[in-house]
């Protein structure tokens, strides 16, 4: 067993993150902690809904939903009963770029928990009755969402922003595509994505390196070697400066807007992160909250966030307002973006943003599960085992010049892609 780099999470806890390589060659980030008799595991496999067949979006998500619906000798009911009998929590999810999951168990049930995880990953059954049940649940959800302005605005935003790219397709699929998905489609996606050499793993809890190594070999060493995935071409957000309406008979329009972004792996991400906090990421202190809600009463909530995918990035935001005030709200949002680009924040504004982002960071590490998920995300992005220890220093070092560079890259000419779900007037 090879133990390599270590990194102290100074800002979050007194624990130490270690990289572990098992005898079978499975790599993981490990935080050993005996505070509570629990083990939390998070894992992410490269390859998500962007790998869906072009005419069948939704396969990756259906795969994720079926992994714990029976495996090995256990059908769905029997598998779930084994989890429940030991209070083992096991779940899977699918995104654009990855299929991930998590496991939480008491230490005394670790052997059974890891065995159930092995079965789910290496020997899923994909029984037809389970497929039909998940298909029916998915279709019911999709039909319900057709009347949800937030969902419809988001879907149209991605269709316009990434037209012709895999990111334009809905992760959850459509009613038509979900009806067309076969067991062979699901099995093929499983073979393509669930493979060793493609997975990032983080484990936090009361388990030593030797025992963990044996369990990791048992679970992930049982998987086949990875084969090349379908390449996903880099993409820029399209149709900036355009506005699109999804016609829904609702008294209030739901708005999605977006512009350029900076990916997490880019050296400019941290300045962009601070800039975003000032613009719309700070819940009650951001400029958009103050200008849109507090000063003008245009909306109950408004905010922005940075989105970083493998092949694209963007800054995107949300709000909702009365149909007759949509234009005013969008003008205020656009004006604040350009004001930040042209004038930047005040020195006090910048310092307060950095102080908040530094001080609040530890709040994301108050449970083993949160630590595991954060670590696996950092590993997936390739930021290094010491990123958590470095992160606050990176935030503290952001200057006005850095903010200006980020604003130039993100806001550009001040054009946004906007989608409005509702019946806005005056556009």
Secondary structure as GFF3:
##gff-version 3
##sequence-region A 1 427
A	DSSP	beta_strand	2	8	.	.	.	ID=ss1
A	DSSP	beta_strand	16	21	.	.	.	ID=ss2
A	DSSP	beta_strand	27	32	.	.	.	ID=ss3
A	DSSP	beta_strand	38	46	.	.	.	ID=ss4
A	DSSP	three_ten_helix	49	51	.	.	.	ID=ss5
A	DSSP	alpha_helix	59	66	.	.	.	ID=ss6
A	DSSP	alpha_helix	76	85	.	.	.	ID=ss7
A	DSSP	beta_strand	89	94	.	.	.	ID=ss8
A	DSSP	beta_strand	98	106	.	.	.	ID=ss9
A	DSSP	three_ten_helix	107	109	.	.	.	ID=ss10
A	DSSP	alpha_helix	110	122	.	.	.	ID=ss11
A	DSSP	alpha_helix	128	145	.	.	.	ID=ss12
A	DSSP	alpha_helix	149	161	.	.	.	ID=ss13
A	DSSP	three_ten_helix	166	168	.	.	.	ID=ss14
A	DSSP	alpha_helix	175	180	.	.	.	ID=ss15
A	DSSP	alpha_helix	183	193	.	.	.	ID=ss16
A	DSSP	beta_strand	199	205	.	.	.	ID=ss17
A	DSSP	alpha_helix	209	220	.	.	.	ID=ss18
A	DSSP	beta_strand	243	247	.	.	.	ID=ss19
A	DSSP	beta_strand	252	260	.	.	.	ID=ss20
A	DSSP	alpha_helix	269	276	.	.	.	ID=ss21
A	DSSP	pi_helix	277	281	.	.	.	ID=ss22
A	DSSP	alpha_helix	287	288	.	.	.	ID=ss23
A	DSSP	pi_helix	289	294	.	.	.	ID=ss24
A	DSSP	beta_strand	302	308	.	.	.	ID=ss25
A	DSSP	beta_strand	313	322	.	.	.	ID=ss26
A	DSSP	three_ten_helix	323	325	.	.	.	ID=ss27
A	DSSP	alpha_helix	326	343	.	.	.	ID=ss28
A	DSSP	alpha_helix	347	360	.	.	.	ID=ss29
A	DSSP	three_ten_helix	361	365	.	.	.	ID=ss30
A	DSSP	alpha_helix	368	381	.	.	.	ID=ss31
A	DSSP	alpha_helix	387	396	.	.	.	ID=ss32
A	DSSP	alpha_helix	400	411	.	.	.	ID=ss33
A	DSSP	beta_strand	417	422	.	.	.	ID=ss34
###
